[in-house]
Amino acid sequence: MPPDPTAGHSDRYRPLAAYGALTVAFNGLFGAALLAVRRGGRLPERFGAGDTLLLGAGTAQLSRLLSKDRVTSVLRAPFTRYTDDTGYGEVDEKARGTGLQRAMGELLICQYCVAQWVAAGMVLGHAVAPRETRLVAATFTVYGVANALNVAYSAAQDRA
């Protein structure tokens, strides 16, 4: 058996094979969906700036909701361990387990990591069903604006 090429990468446990599996899964699913969209003749020539901003803002908020929200912790629970409340309806969790369980936990608690998956869904959704996807993106964009206003209000109250 050849030596492990990742040996010595880190002194801490890192599920590199599971990260690789998630990378292959993402690229395989995204590539297959992209081919299906293209075969269906639904691939847009370009995205307008307005749609790009709307989908981006919606992606940011939905990613945060999936990775940090107290209520969505039920989705992360098989892969994470709750550690504390962090305020404004969010929680702090740590990935648990080894292998794929740990890699999934690390993916699900990282809003930046989840954003790649959400962005792929938003962009592909926009290609297949633009009106419906704009509605979903607008919902999470408005939710994000409301959250920002609520946090600003709470901060002002704390200073008063």
N, C-alpha and C positions, 0 to 999 in steps of 0.2 A: 504494500500500500504506500503510495507516495506521501511525502510529508505534507502537513497542513500548511498551505501558503499564507494563511491568516495568523498562524502561530506567532506570538510576540506582538500582536497588534495593540493589545491593551493589557494592563495588569488587572483590570476589572472584567467581570463577566459581561460579554456582549454577544447576543445571539446572531452572529453574522450570517449563518446559513438561513435563518428565518428572515432576516432583513432581505437577503437575496430572493427568497421565495415571495415575499411581499412585492419586491421590485418587479419580478417576473410576472406576478399576478396583475399588478397595475398595468404594466406595459402590454401584456397579452390581452387583458380585457379592453383597454383603451384602443389598442390597435384593431381588435376584432370589431368593436363598435364603430370605429372610424371607417373601416372597410364596408360595414353594413350600411352606414349612412351614405357613403359615397355611391355604393351600388344602387341605393334607393333614389339617387339623384337629388339628395337633400343637402349636400355640402354647400354652404354659402360661399360666394366669391370672396367676401370680406365681412368683417364685423365693424359696425359703426362705433364711433367713440362713445356715444350714449349707451349702447348695449354693453360695450366693454366695461364702462364704469358701473353700470347697474349690476351686471353679473359679478364684477369684482367686489363691489360692496356687499352684495347678497352672499357671496362666497365667504367673505371675511366674517360676517355675522353668523352664518350657519355653521361655519367651522368652529367658532368660539362656543356656540351653543352645544355642539356635539362633544367638544373636548373639555368643557369646564362647567357647564350648567349642572346644578344640583339635581334637577329632575331627570336629566338624561344620564345620570350616573348608573341607572339600571342597564343601559347599553354597554357601559364600560366595566361593570362589576365583575364579569367573568375573567377579566384580564388585569384588573387593578385592585388596589387596596386604598380605601378612604383614609386620609390622614387628618384633614381639618377643613373647616369652613373658611373661605377667604373673603367673604363679604359679597354683597350685591347678588346673592343667589348662586354663587359659584363655590366650587369645592377644590381642594388640593388632593390629588390622588397620585399614587406611585404604581408603576408597573410591577406585576408580580409574576412568579413562576419562572420557567426557563423556556428556551426554544421559541416556538411560534406563539405560545401564550404571552411570553414577555414582550416579544416584538410587537404583537397586536396591542398590548397595553401601552407600550411606548408610542405607538402610532396614535392611539385613541386619546391620549392625554396631551398631545402636542397639536395645538391649533394650527400651526404652520404645516405640519405633516398631513393632517386631515384635509387642509385646504386644497392640496393637490388633487385629492380624490373628489372633493366637492366641486372644484373648478372643472374637472373633466366632465362630471355629470351636468354641470350648468352649460358648458359649451356644447356638448353633444345634445343635450335637451333643447338648446336654442336652435340647433340645426334641424332637429326632427319636429319640434313643436314650439316655435318661437313665441307665440302668444302666451301659451301656458307657462313656459319657462320664464318669460318676463314677469308674469304674475307672481311666480314663486320668488324670483330674485327681488322684485319690488317689495314683497312682504317682508323678507329678511332685511332689506335695506332700510325700510321704514322702522322695523324693529331695532336695528342698530342705531338709527338716529334717536329713537325714543330712549334707548339705553344710555346714550351719551348725554341726553338732556337730564335724565334721572340721576346719573352719576354727578353731573355738574350741580344739580339742585341739592343733592345730599352733601356735596363738598361745601357748598355755600352755607347750608344749615349748620354743618360742623364748625365753620369758622365764626358763625354768629353767636 
